[in-house]
Amino acid sequence: MFPKFELMHPWFLLWALYCLLFNTPAFAESDEHDHDLQISAQLSLHDLVEKTIVRYPDSALLAAKKIEIEAKYKRASGLLPATPAIGLLNRNDAATSNRGEREWESELELPIWLPGQRAAREALARDAALGFVDTKATLNLQVAGMVRNALWDIAMVTHQATLAKSRHVTSLELLSDVEKRVKAGDLAKTDRMLAQNDAYQAETFLLRAQAEIKHAQYRYKLLTGLNTLPEYFSEQQSKTILDDNHPALRDASKKILVADDERSLIKVERRSNPTVSISARTQRGAFDNQINETIGLRLRIPFETEAQSAPLMAIAEMNYAKNQADAQHLRYALEAAFHEAEHNLNVTKSELEITTKQHANAQESLRLAKKAFALGETDLVNLLRVQASAYEAERAMKQRQIQLQWDTAHYNQAAGEMP
């Protein structure tokens, strides 16, 4: 015969709580989700960034940018500065005097280069190609920062879940001990309720921590498209300081150079290209069957007008000034980010030293409190208070340990270092 349990019997509640936490499908799904991301020793942080770059949406913009640069090269190396044109003219007197006068004329119009125009277009194409390299490096660094944050976000929430699970197990063990002592008459029923409430609270923290793991893993999958995590992704602090070799600063500098090239090109192209036209005319006079054929050569030189060139020059000057301002704003932002990353790294190191000492003290206090509670020298309320303080000290220490590695990655990111 199985022992008979009342519905609200303490042992039944403890057994139900255990089943709820460790045997229900919901918890099984959570554990299964926690292992959705496989750990790979072959996947390095560098490889992960490279794989993420390939699928990052902005990579399509780089492909289009490359096509644009190739088009600039083709235009600069072309035989003519613009497209040629042909013309065809027919003139007759059929609708007027109708004396048989006929005239046909065909013309080929060829634009010619302005002085310095080809060199200006070549410089624009060349500097745009150099800027493409830095633009790609800047995008790669941006993706690297996103990958770094995604990885350490998972590491942080995973460790918080580990601590929450440890706390929950501890609370269940305490609840079991309290149940025994209540049954033996050593503790009051109110102590059992305190222990139960502590277990419920620990369960809530555990569920929330496991939910955060799911969110972090899902964000990681969306970003990388992978179901694997690198086994090692900690970084050593870079010795590089922030300087003009930062990819974003190089990119901004090249954009200024390209804008200056566009401004120079506009100065050259303030007027339309001259054209040379070669024509052939076939003419027959009135009441004359004799055909006369001639060949002509025409040079067309357009004049420069302020009304046409001023708006183009204004746009070029505005673009140049905007790129200069953007570069300066970028420098301010990068210097601030680097300063904050360096300062946060130093602060976290100091905090870790303090929290490590606090953790040691809290663990010793917990050991003594457990011993005093077992001997009946202190009450459950004091034990729960010391236990909560010890948990908080451990959480703070472990969080600083992970935060120190995360801040190291932030520092390298701010310095412009790729993993």
Sequence and secondary structure as in RCSB ss.txt:
>XXXX:A:sequence
MFPKFELMHPWFLLWALYCLLFNTPAFAESDEHDHDLQISAQLSLHDLVEKTIVRYPDSALLAAKKIEIEAKYKR
ASGLLPATPAIGLLNRNDAATSNRGEREWESELELPIWLPGQRAAREALARDAALGFVDTKATLNLQVAGMVRNA
LWDIAMVTHQATLAKSRHVTSLELLSDVEKRVKAGDLAKTDRMLAQNDAYQAETFLLRAQAEIKHAQYRYKLLTG
LNTLPEYFSEQQSKTILDDNHPALRDASKKILVADDERSLIKVERRSNPTVSISARTQRGAFDNQINETIGLRLR
IPFETEAQSAPLMAIAEMNYAKNQADAQHLRYALEAAFHEAEHNLNVTKSELEITTKQHANAQESLRLAKKAFAL
GETDLVNLLRVQASAYEAERAMKQRQIQLQWDTAHYNQAAGEMP
>XXXX:A:secstr
      TT HHHHHHHHHHHHHTSHHHHHHHHHHTSSEEESS  HHHHHHHHHHH TTHHHHHHHHHHHHHHHHH
HTSSSSS  EEEEEEEE TTTT S  EEEEEEEEEE   TTHHHHHHHHHHHHHHHHHHHHHHHHHHHHHHHHHH
HHHHHHHHHHHHHHHHHHHHHHHHHHHHHHHHHHTSS HHHHHHHHHHHHHHHHHHHHHHHHHHHHHHHHHHHH 
 SEEES            TTSHHHHHHHHHHHHHHHHHHHHHHTTS   EEEEEEEEEE TT   EEEEEEEEEE
     HHHHHHHHHHHHHHHHHHHHHHHHHHHHHHHHHHHHHHHHHHHHHHHHHHHHHHHHHHHHHHHHHHHHHT
TSS HHHHHHHHHHHHHHHHHHHHHHHHHHHHHHHHHHHTT   
